[in-house]
């Protein structure tokens, strides 16, 4: 029997879109210690190198990790191969 598949949109769901001027996480959702910042680098060292800010809640990551025991999670994104 196959497992259910969850198509997960990363940007705006897992990677929080930062709308504030100072790029602060939405602390009204989770406390400051629940947020992690990363930078995704595409074409590192190449003239077309791109850097993308990543802001994720550890609570969301923990939930998805637990869910992955029962569901196949697939990254579904508008960005396609540029993601």
RODO-2510 file (C-alpha; in nm, 4 decimals, decimal comma):
residues 83
     n   res          X          Y          Z
     1     x     0,0000     0,0000     0,0000
     2     x     0,1387     0,3425    -0,0918
     3     x     0,1738     0,6223     0,1574
     4     x    -0,0160     0,9504     0,1229
     5     x     0,1748     1,2355    -0,0433
     6     x     0,1825     1,5893     0,0912
     7     x     0,2767     1,8565    -0,1650
     8     x     0,4401     2,1247     0,0456
     9     x     0,4873     2,4823    -0,0724
    10     x     0,8055     2,5990     0,0966
    11     x     0,7943     2,9772     0,0459
    12     x     0,5399     3,1412     0,2699
    13     x     0,4602     2,8161     0,4501
    14     x     0,7898     2,6794     0,5785
    15     x     1,0097     2,9721     0,4759
    16     x     0,8280     3,2668     0,6272
    17     x     0,8068     3,5659     0,3970
    18     x     0,9513     3,8534     0,5939
    19     x     0,7484     4,1676     0,5391
    20     x     0,8801     4,3823     0,8187
    21     x     1,1465     4,6408     0,7405
    22     x     1,3906     4,4898     0,9908
    23     x     1,3098     4,1294     0,8816
    24     x     1,2044     4,0218     1,2291
    25     x     1,0172     3,6937     1,2599
    26     x     0,6507     3,7158     1,3595
    27     x     0,7048     3,6765     1,7345
    28     x     0,3305     3,6869     1,7920
    29     x     0,3169     3,3368     1,6374
    30     x     0,6144     3,1713     1,8136
    31     x     0,8678     3,3018     2,0601
    32     x     1,2060     3,4338     1,9392
    33     x     1,3907     3,1153     2,0387
    34     x     1,1722     2,9107     1,8002
    35     x     1,3032     3,0788     1,4831
    36     x     1,6068     2,9776     1,2760
    37     x     1,7729     3,1838     1,0029
    38     x     1,9696     3,0363     0,7144
    39     x     2,0884     3,1478     0,3747
    40     x     2,0407     2,9258     0,0709
    41     x     2,3110     2,9805    -0,1900
    42     x     2,2614     2,8909    -0,5553
    43     x     2,5574     2,8793    -0,7979
    44     x     2,8049     2,9491    -0,5159
    45     x     3,1237     3,1087    -0,6470
    46     x     2,9710     3,1634    -0,9899
    47     x     2,9094     3,5127    -1,1323
    48     x     2,5351     3,4348    -1,1177
    49     x     2,5496     3,3414    -0,7482
    50     x     2,2197     3,4048    -0,5712
    51     x     2,1478     3,4160    -0,1988
    52     x     1,8021     3,3566    -0,0544
    53     x     1,7102     3,4285     0,3077
    54     x     1,5454     3,1381     0,4880
    55     x     1,3449     3,1890     0,8060
    56     x     1,1816     2,8821     0,9571
    57     x     1,0062     2,8036     1,2809
    58     x     1,1504     2,5048     1,4648
    59     x     0,7921     2,4130     1,5587
    60     x     0,6997     2,3751     1,1904
    61     x     1,0151     2,1740     1,1175
    62     x     0,9437     1,9433     1,4128
    63     x     0,5828     1,8953     1,2986
    64     x     0,6891     1,8097     0,9424
    65     x     0,9559     1,5725     1,0706
    66     x     0,6972     1,3859     1,2789
    67     x     0,4510     1,3854     0,9897
    68     x     0,7110     1,2350     0,7563
    69     x     0,6854     0,9063     0,9476
    70     x     0,3427     0,8529     0,7889
    71     x     0,3419     1,0748     0,4793
    72     x     0,5751     1,1295     0,1834
    73     x     0,6469     1,5018     0,1783
    74     x     0,7278     1,6481    -0,1630
    75     x     0,8542     1,9983    -0,2185
    76     x     0,6015     2,1712    -0,4391
    77     x     0,7025     2,5158    -0,5588
    78     x     0,6295     2,7735    -0,8229
    79     x     1,0061     2,8268    -0,8618
    80     x     1,0544     2,4782    -1,0111
    81     x     1,4213     2,4065    -1,0889
    82     x     1,5294     2,7495    -0,9618
    83     x     1,4171     2,6555    -0,6097
***
